[in-house]
Amino acid sequence: MFRPKIKVAIISYYSGAVNRGVETFVRELSSRVKPDFKVTVYHEKPSQIVMPDKFLNPIAIAFFSLKTLFSLAADPPDILLPLNNNWMSLFSKIFCFLFKSKLILVGFAGIGRIDKLNLWLNPDRFICCTKAQSQWAKTINPKAKLSVIPIGVNTDRFKPEGKKISLNLKPPIVLCVAGPERYKRVDLAIKAVKQTSASLLVVGAQSTSTNQLGKKILGKRYQNLQIDYQNLDSVYRSVDLFTLPSESTEAYGITILEAMASGLPVVVNNDPIRKELTGKAGILINPTDLNNYQQALQKALKIKNRPHLRLQALKFSWDSIAIKYEKLWQSLAG
């Protein structure tokens, strides 16, 4: 008996233009789903993209959302998955009320105002990336329909074997992959590495003040690079240790999984979300305690037997995550 494909519309403003966590999620998920699903990704044309700006960006995304939803009205999807929050979430809620599509919102923003709004919109399903986030979500909206589905990691690509890059840093090298946001607390990594003999490589755009601090404290032991996501796996293979001292409010930490999949020890903030990602494989610390932080870095640099690190990352393989989304879509569309 013929069954029509379940139509899934993913709205992701930046997909095709940048390669951050959300856009990587879209690419990995949409490339893995079975033929039973017709997944279409709607994104703005690269030439029309307004890059993150406090005032212009929300307006641009709002207009893009309206334009996309108007086009979908002619043939409404079974599942609507908007990923850029705020106005996009609100407009999508109205669309689903009018056209009977099922609304799924994902907690990429983490514990805070944005995902509170998403929860108050009462989507057909709110996806929590961790069990810790699920517990928080229940306190915001006890009636919210929740599913816990982690963000996956491409373990076929991020692995110890493969191409490396040449770095102009004295080993051992500590790696931190992070954006310029304050909650990433890259300054703490700089200060902790100072107390060791290691060098620090920070991948991702940083503020002028952060780079100045790195050069001042570490000198030639500090380097900041911006590397295309397509080449990031070779960076992990070229260093000795990964650290990310971000605050407990950060929703996830895909770079932590990428590092473990690549066979790197990880030193990260001691909070429920990071604990859930690293299991028994990570070293959890309070990065504001710089003495404890630097001791943990030195301890991690001595780790030689590393198979357990990749085994932990394999629990988050994208292939298994895609199956969970397929089952959810099937249950909502049915």
WOJO-V437095 format. One record per helix or strand of 2 or more residues. SS is the DSSP state (A for helix, B for strand). FROM is the first residue (numbers start at 1). LEN is the number of residues. If there is no record, write none. Layout:
[[SS;FROM;LEN] [SS;FROM;LEN]]
This chain:
[[B;6;6] [A;21;10] [B;37;6] [A;46;3] [A;56;20] [B;79;4] [A;87;13] [B;102;5] [A;113;8] [B;125;4] [A;131;10] [B;146;3] [B;173;5] [A;182;3] [A;186;9] [B;199;5] [A;208;14] [B;222;4] [A;229;8] [B;241;4] [A;254;8] [B;265;5] [A;272;7] [B;283;3] [A;290;12] [A;307;8] [A;318;16]]
